Each structure stands twice: as structure tokens, then as C-alpha cells.
Amino acid sequence: MKKKLTTVDFRGTKEQEEKLLAVIKKYAGVKGAMMPILQEAQDIYGYLPYEVQKKISDETGVPVEEIYGIASFYAQFKLNPNGEVAVAVCLGTACYVKGSGDIIEECSRVLNVPIGSTSSDGKYSLEATRCIGACGLAPVLTINGEVYGRLTKDDIAGILAKYM
């Protein structure tokens, strides 16, 4: 499942940019520093939008394609901001075997948000996650941290209606 660049307008501040530049300066000349730069950039912005990746590229000389490759490969990095309503569906083994693939597809349909994306108005985000440790409740999803378990595809519209 590929991560997508966000469709939400980037709203970085000058203060955030200054913090990012300080992080980049801190790691200047340090071999293998891209991971900590990206981790700290995500701490600053909450995610790694294209604009931040481009700034890191411009300042470090590392091609933006390489930075995107790192950011999209590691599950710890987010390319999209969380929506006001952040939906995450576990695709760990126990959940997947019990139907979480159908659950996430139904969430995408009901919210009209592609998997791994945030709606253009910033209201909803939909992410696939790895195991969240609630295997006994499989399949599970979380909405703003609240866990819903033992789900079927037919449960989704009713659950999401509470947040619409």
C-alpha cells in the first residue's frame, strides 16, 4: 500500500521553518543523519509534507526523491496530517485474517477518503496501521484513539455516522 502526498494545503509557520533549519544545521556533515532530521521535522510539523521534504532537500543537497523514498518506506513517518477525525484500521495479521481489509475499504467508501490520505478540508484522515495490540478484539479500528473491535463491514457506516 503506497503512501500518498497530502492533498491538504500546507500551513507551515515561519517559526516551524526556523526550527527545521536549526535541526538541519545541527546535523550538517553528519553521515546518516537523514533519519533523525526527518524524525525531528515530523516532530515540528506533525507530518512530512512535500514542502518540508523539499526544504530538507534544498538545505542538505539530498535529492527530494531520496527523502521521499525514506519517508514513504518507514511506517513511523506520516506524509499526511491527521484529520480532525483520525481513523486508523489495523491491518496486522489477526485483524487482516478476520476481515480488516474489507473494513478499511468500507471506511474509505463511507468517508470518501483514499486509504493513506486526508480529506482536502482536513476533516477526515484514513490510515492503515500495523498491529495495535488488540488482537483479541480483531478486527479493530481506532477513531481519535478510541478503539472499536470485533467489527464487520456492516458496522462501519453506523460508527462513522457519530463523527460526521
URWOMO-V970948 format. One record per pair of residues at least 24 apart in sequence whose C-alpha atoms are under 6 Angstrom apart, sorted by the first residue. I is the first residue (numbers start at 1). J is the second residue. If there is no record, write none. Layout:
i=I j=J
i=I j=J
//
This chain:
i=3 j=116
i=5 j=79
i=6 j=80
i=7 j=120
i=8 j=120
i=47 j=78
i=47 j=79
i=47 j=80
i=47 j=81
i=48 j=78
i=48 j=79
i=49 j=79
i=82 j=125
i=83 j=122
i=83 j=123
i=83 j=124
i=83 j=125
i=84 j=123
i=84 j=124
i=85 j=123
i=85 j=124
i=86 j=124
i=86 j=125
i=86 j=143
i=86 j=144
i=87 j=125
i=87 j=126
i=87 j=142
i=87 j=143
i=88 j=126
i=88 j=127
i=88 j=128
i=88 j=141
i=88 j=142
i=89 j=128
i=89 j=129
i=89 j=141
i=90 j=129
i=90 j=130
i=90 j=131
i=90 j=140
i=90 j=141
i=91 j=129
i=91 j=130
i=92 j=130
i=92 j=131
i=94 j=135
i=95 j=138
i=95 j=139
i=98 j=139
i=100 j=139
i=103 j=153
//
